[in-house]
Amino acid sequence: MPTVSVIVPVYNAGNAVRRCVESILNQEYKDLELIVVNDGSKDDSGQILDEYAAKDPRVIVIHKENSGVSDTRNQALDIAQGEYVQFLDADDWITTDATKSLVRAIEENGADLVVADFYRVVGENLAKKGSIYNTKLLTRDEYAQWMMESPADYYYGVIWNKLYRRSLIETYHLRMDKTLSFCEDFVFNLEYLLHCKTVFPLQIPIYYYVKTDGSLVAQNLDLAKIVRMKTSIYEYYDNFYRNILNEEEYSQERINIARFLVSIANDNFVVPMMPGTKKLGDEKVSVSLEVSKNPDPIASTYYVNKLFDRYLNTIAQKYNLDMKDIRVFYALREAGETSSQKDLADFCGYPLTQVILSLEKLSLKKIINTEISLNGIATKINDSAAELSKDIDDALKDYASVVFEGFSEEDRERFERDRIRIYYRIKQVLENYES
């Protein structure tokens, strides 16, 4: 059975569904099934889905009469086989490391739910969106306190930036409420949370959410109408807190809980030139240079660095650092804490001024500690950087898994032996040259 069941409801999404499906099938994490449910589409969506099913045995297609998104998702849940469940909307797509990152987070932290940051896409622009700025495992009640602060935040309400344990969904017979036409995913989350013990906030964006004409913001609904719609589901929200808080705690929080009724989810604040907004494509590492079909070792280095940068870029986003800062940290870790700033600059291929700026930023974030003495500048990695260092180790593992995919164990061992021999040979030549 697959580890992850990815569920996508599809209705007249012919213009976007290929991008969505391919982002799933091209995941670095391969142990998944994709359940796509054609909800009576009148365009060519169904034909497109059948094409993918014919090419990839992981794709399961259900065709049915139109009955709405909740019933559509429920039918997919009825046949899902994965240990975990991940949802997407057909207009959206995910990063290539999305499923891998979600699974790693839920398994390494023993969480019942993972909630990730996401990209909000408007036209050719995007911005990273998140709500919890805590990298530690949260209890269900701690997560509920965060949610109370921003009850209308998409981060909490939607299902597509999360990973669920299917055992909890099935044990408690959780399904989307087909009678709701508004916030049905939020209600599902509330019911799922009642049976959770822990939630892990994943501080990296894994999902591209595209504004559609069906959203509340796009419909230009006035405040009064939104409040009327929210009142229809407020009972679910209120009952959730009645269940997890004792009588005294609930009494103290009633005003905060009631804020849900007047909180408006503004999901379209992605404005060009505003801080945090980027052009679509600038958020990821791109590969533009084309080398020959038989690249020499020097040309190959370009792709080696680009691939590693791809993984370091995810780490940089998690810690709100620049790629260059992460490269400098990696250099410091690999070259040794006693290395001079000039050595670090040589290692990274950066100007000395950039290395100094990155070291200052890492120091301000208490990742490293820099001391100036008569003997020069000593830089030490702090114990608090253990999580960042682990993320670097994971990036190296991910890099190796991609590089050695399809290699036999014998091929891999031979490659490693040759690589080490080449390394020491080059090092010897350079040392002889310097002397």
Number of C-alpha atoms within 10 A of each C-alpha: 11 15 16 26 27 23 26 27 24 27 24 18 21 20 12 14 22 18 15 19 23 14 18 24 18 13 17 18 17 15 15 24 24 25 24 26 25 24 23 18 19 13 13 13 22 24 13 15 23 16 12 18 17 11 9 12 10 18 20 20 19 17 16 14 10 14 11 16 21 18 18 27 22 19 18 22 22 10 11 22 17 20 16 24 22 23 20 24 20 24 23 21 24 25 20 18 18 22 24 17 19 24 19 14 21 24 11 8 16 15 22 24 24 25 26 26 22 24 24 22 24 20 11 11 18 27 25 20 20 20 18 17 12 11 13 11 19 18 15 20 18 13 18 20 15 14 19 20 14 18 24 20 20 19 21 25 20 18 20 25 26 25 26 26 20 21 14 17 18 12 9 12 9 16 21 20 15 15 10 13 12 14 16 21 21 20 23 19 20 19 20 20 21 14 14 17 14 20 24 27 24 25 23 25 22 25 24 24 22 19 17 13 9 8 11 16 16 12 10 9 11 10 13 10 10 18 16 13 15 19 15 13 17 18 11 16 21 15 13 17 21 15 11 15 16 10 10 8 12 17 12 11 14 13 10 14 20 15 15 22 20 16 16 18 15 11 20 15 13 21 14 15 10 10 9 12 20 19 15 15 11 11 16 13 17 12 11 6 8 10 12 8 6 8 11 10 8 8 14 13 12 14 15 12 10 14 18 17 22 17 20 24 21 23 21 19 16 18 15 12 16 15 19 19 22 22 23 25 25 19 19 24 15 12 14 15 15 12 16 16 19 15 17 25 18 14 16 18 12 15 12 16 12 14 24 17 14 21 23 16 16 21 17 11 14 15 19 21 16 16 9 9 8 5 6 9 13 15 20 16 20 13 11 12 16 12 11 18 17 11 17 19 12 14 20 14 12 17 17 12 13 11 13 13 9 10 12 10 10 9 12 15 12 11 14 12 12 11 12 11 12 12 11 11 12 12 12 12 10 11 10 9 8 7 5
